[in-house]
Amino acid sequence: MSHWIRFTENNKESFGTLDGNDITVYEGSLFNDPIKSNLKLKLEDVTIKNPCKPSKMIALWNNYKSLATEKGLSKPNNPLYLNKAISCIIDQGENIIRPKTYNENIFFEGELGIVIGRSCKDIDISDAENYIFGYTCINDVTAMDLVKKDPTFDQWTRSKSYDTFGIFGPCITDDIDPMSLTITTTVDGDIKQDYKTSDMFFNVYEIVSYLSHDMTLNPGDIIACGTNSGLGPMVSGETVTVSVSSIGKVVNQLI
C-alpha cells in the first residue's frame, strides 16, 4: 500500500509517496511508471497539494442502501451520476466559501473517491480493477436547497459546482480493498457520518465499467461513489473533516 501525494517545495511541484512524515520523491508521471528517486523530504518542509489534476469529477447519486431506505428510494437500474465542474476544486486545507448569491443550506457529503489510472472505454466489470490507480477522500459539497429551486429542472450540477465545492485528497492510496473501508465525517469534532463502503448498491468496479461505456475515463479522473446517511448542513465557521480508513482525511472550514 502506498500513499501518493503531490506537493510543492521551494516553488517546485513534485510528487511521491508518504510514510508517516517521510516523503520519497518520484520522477516522471504519476500514472505512467513513475521512477523512484534518491531524494527524501520531510512532510513539514513541503506544501501538500491535491494528489492529481482530474479532467473530470463525477459524483454518484443514490448509491447507498441505508440512505436509500431513509429516503424511500430503491436500487436504480444503473449507477446515477452528475458532473462537478473542474473549476470548483480547491487545494488541501483551503476554505469552502459560501457563494454570494446563495444564503441557504450548504451540505457536507463524505465519500470514497475512485482515481482512474489508465484511459479506458467500454471495459468489463472483471477488468475494471486494472484501470483504477487508487482511492481518495472526498467532501462532495452541495448547495442543497438549490437542487429543487426550479420545479421543471433539478439543478444538481449547479448545486455542486460552485467555486470551492470540490474537495479531495490528501493522497491517493493504492492496494487496498475499496469495499471494506469506513467513512467518517465530523463537524467541529462531532461525528455526523460513520458508514461502510460495503453498503454500496454498485461497487467500485461496476461503477467504473458502467461509466466507461458512457465516456472515456482518463488518468487522474475522479469518481465520487456517493454518500450515505448523516449528510447535513454546515454553518459558517464550522470545520468539516472527512476521513476514510487506510487513506487519510481532508479538513476544510466553511466561511
N, C-alpha and C positions, 0 to 999 in steps of 0.2 A: 504494500500500500504506500503510495506517495501522495504528498500534499503539494500540488503545483501552485506557485504564486507568481505574480508579476509585480514589479516594484521599480522605484527609481532610487538611484544612489549617485550623488554628485551630478544631478541633472541627466543622468544616463539611464535609459529604460532597459531593464533586463528581466529574465525570468529564471526560475529554478525550483528546487524542492525545499520544503521547510520541515525541519525535525527539531521540535522544541523551539529554541531561539537561534538555531543554526541553519543557515541557508547555503545550499550547494548550488552554485551558479551553472546554468547550462547555456549553450550557444546554438545558433541555428533557428529552427522553427519548432514551436511547442508541439504542433500537430504533424510534424514530418521528421521523425527520427532525430530528436534533439540530442546534442552531443554534450556530455558531462565535461566540465572544465575542472581545473585545479583550484579555482577561486572559491573561497569560503567567506561568508559575511555573517554578521550578527543582525538579528531582527531589529534591534533598537537603532541600527545605523542606516536603515532604509525607510522609504515611504511606501507602504503597501497600496497597490492599485487594484482594480478589478482584474481577475486572473486571465481574462481573454476579452477580445473585442468582437462580439457577435454581429453577423449580418442581419439577423432577425431574432426576435424574442417572442416565443409563442406561449400562450397561457391556456391551460385546460380549465374547463368548467364542468361541474358535476362529475367528479371522478372519485369521490369517496363515499362509501356505503353509509357511514354514520351520519354525515351531513345530509345526504340524500333522504334518509329516513326522517330526520328533523324537518326537512322542507317539504315532505310529502312527494318526493321525486323517486323515480326508479332508474335502473341502469339504462343509459342510452344505447342505441343500436351500434354506435361507434363513438370514438373519442370526439368530444365537442371542444372547440378551441377558438381563440381570437388572437389578434396580434397586439403587442405593445410596441409603440414607436421606439426606435433605437435612441432617439433624442431624449427619452425620459430617463436614461440610465445615468446614475451617479457613481462616483468612486467611493471606496471604503470610508465609512465614518462620516460622510457628508450629510448635511441636514435634509430632511424632507420639508419642502416649502409649500405651504398652502397657496393654491392659485388665487390671484387677486379677484377673479370673477366667480369664486365658489366659496360659500361660507357654511356648507352643510357637512355631513359626516364623511370623514376620511378613514377608511378601514385598513388595518393590517391583515395580511394573509400569509402566514408562514407556510413554506412549501419546500419540497425537494426539487432541484433543478437538474435536468439532463444536459450534458455538454457533448455535442457531436464532435467526433474526432476525424472522420473521413467523409468526403462527399458521398451522398447516397441518394438513390432514386429507385422506387419500386422494389424495395427489398422485402424478403420474407421475415416473419417473426423469428424464425430459427436462426437467422443470420444477423439480426439487429445488434446483438451484443458486440459484434466485430466493428461496428461503426460508432460506438459510444466511447468517448475518451474518458469520461468520469462524471462526477456529480458535484453539485454545489448547493449552498443555502440560498433561499430566495425569500424576499418580502415583496409580494405582489400587491403594492399599494393601490387602492381603488377609491375614487370619489363615488361612493356607493349610491348616494341619493340622486346622482345624475343619470344612472342607468335607465330608470323608468320615467324620466322627466318628460320626454315626448311620448305620447300614447301610441304613436304609429311606428316607433323605431327604438329598439333597445340600444343605448349608446355605450356598449361595453368598451370598444376601442378607445373612445374619447375619455371615458372614466378612468382608464388605466394608463393613459399615455401622457398625462401632464408631466412637465419637467420635474425631475427628482422622484418620480414614482416607480422607477426601475432599479431594484436593489438585488445584487447577487454577490457571492463570494464567501469567505475571503480567499478561498482556494478552490481548486478542482481536485477532488480525491478519486483515485482510481483503485481498481482491485478490491472493491467492497461489494457486498450483497445489497443491492438497492431496495430489495423488498423486505428487509429486516431492520430498517432504521427507525429511530424515534425522532419526531419533530416536536420541538417545544418553543412556544412563543411567550415571552414575558413583556409586560408593560410596567416600567418602573419597578421591576423585580417581582411583580405578581404574575403567576402563571395563568395564561389565558387559553393556550392550546397545548395539548400533550397527547400525541397520537402516533400510530404506527403506519408506515408505508404499506404494510400488508393489507390495509383496509381499502386499497385502491380497487376500483372496478376494472380498470385496464392497467396492466403492469407496464414497466418502462419499455420493454421490448415490443409489446403490442402498440404502444404509443408511437414509437419511432417508426415501426413498419407502416402503420396507418398513415402517418403524416408524409412519409416518403412517397406514398402513392399519390399525394396531392401536390407535392412540391419537392424540389431538390433541397436537401439539407446539407449545409456546408460546415466545414470545420469551425468550431467556435460558436455555432448557433446554440441557443439555449431554449429548452422546453421546460416550462414550469408545470409540474404534474398535477396542479390543483390543490386546493386546501381542504381542511376538514373542520369539524365542529370547533367553536370557540372564536372564530374570526370576529372582529368587532372594531368599534371606532377608537381613534386616538384623539387626545386632547393636546393642544399646543403646549409645548414644554415637556411632554412625556417622551421617554426613551423606550424604544421597542427593540427587543433582541430576539432574533430567530436563530435557534440552534438546531443542528442536525447531527445526531450521533455519528461518530467516526469522521466527520468532516470539519466542523467548527461552528462559528457563529458570525452573523452580521448585526451590527449595532448602529442604529440611527435615531435621531431625535426629530420630532415634528416641530417646526417653528412657524 
